[in-house]
Amino acid sequence: MPLIVDKGLGNTIAADTTLSFIDGAKGVLEYVGYDIDSLARNSTFEETTWLLWNGRLPTARELAAFKVELQREYAVDARMLDVVRSIPRTAAPMDALRTLVSALGHFDLEADDSSVAANKRKSTRLVAKTATLVALFDRARKGKSFVASDATLSLAGNFLWMLTGARPTASMERALDVCLVLHADHGLNASTFAARVTISTQSDMYSAATTAVGTLKGPLHGGANQEVMEMLLEIGDFAKVDAYIADKLARKERIMGFGHRVYKAYDPRATYLKTFAKQVAADTGNLPLYEMTRRIEEIVLAQPNIIEKGIFPNVDFYSATTYYSLGLDLDLFTCMFAASRMSGWTGHCIEQLAANKLIRPHADYTGPHGLTYQPIGQRIDGETSSSSPSVKTAMSVLA
Ligand code: CMC
């Protein structure tokens, strides 16, 4: 087959999936055929995870059994607590999470058992423990004692309990749960692709999950929600929004929380969250922040050509104020994205292995050819090994 150049792979289909469907032009997202809006309104993170992994909604008995399986896995091996404590308090939580997800594999006797059954059990462990690890690290870095997990709570409720040591209200638990549902899967996004690349080498689930956490961290992917909140706090006041955004746009800077590689219409996750975030903000006394986001949206969407370019608010724009209203530190926002997307990452890994093909694209080599090897003693500092213009061009690109 002739090779095609597709940098960023935006025009390449690299996998089949039955987990989620996106129509970027129409602004549609479905998990296994169910519209994201109906799942956000009616489902829970536990049910959504079961749906993604099993290709259908669970019965009441199946869901109850799955919740118990997850709840049994909230706690981590006691030796993991030492790993959590050994991470510098100054570490960014996403960096800590990357280390901790990797370390989980050391304490799982099934880490290298790649049977489907073992991979499903490890997926349950990874989903159950990721939120736990975030809560543990946050308490360790603040010098607080750990809070033992509570196996009677939902994953969202248990996370808030382990983070704060206080029982979350039903509306707080629901707010976090909705964010978890909305972030659980999203086609072949960058971190899911990274996970599938890793598992396609027949590596293990912990390695794939670790790769994915590292990939999610970037501000062009999962890191955007933190940057949205930093922007809102930097603006500080509704009256300053117009001037701040006008200045940013004049300097051709990107507004975080806007735009998407796939959606060229309103991100359907943002549609629901926009209304939901308002309620959460109102309940927690953060309505002024929410009003700022609405004003930013108005200004950005009124820009010439912006709608033609397909720039609309994405999921991170409205999840930022929701997480903030729940009292989460800004640098935990992306960790919550990871705790949710773990269900998608692990589901995609199992799907990849079911019909595996090593993912290995090509690179277009743009360097020189046919150079003569120069012994080290003949090389002069500051000079390239050849006067060939192609070498000089390549070197100037790299500089
Ligand atoms: N603000 C202003 N202009 C933008 C923005 C933005 N946030 N995003 C894209 N554009 C413009 C960009 O300047 C370019 O304009 P022109 O054609 O005149 O040069 C055009 O839109 C296309 O941009 P692109 O970078 O080629 O598009 P992309 O598909 O590679 O980028 C993106 C997608 C998400 C990286 C980008 O929209 C962006 O940087 N957004 C801000 C970061 C963000 O919010 N990321 C979270 C994504 S949603 C969560 C997730 O699923 O990961």
Residues whose N, C-alpha, C, O or C-beta is under 5 A from the ligand:
A	BS01	CMC	P219 L220 H221 G222 A224 E253 R254 I255 M256 G257 F258 G259 H260 R261 K309 N314 V315 D316
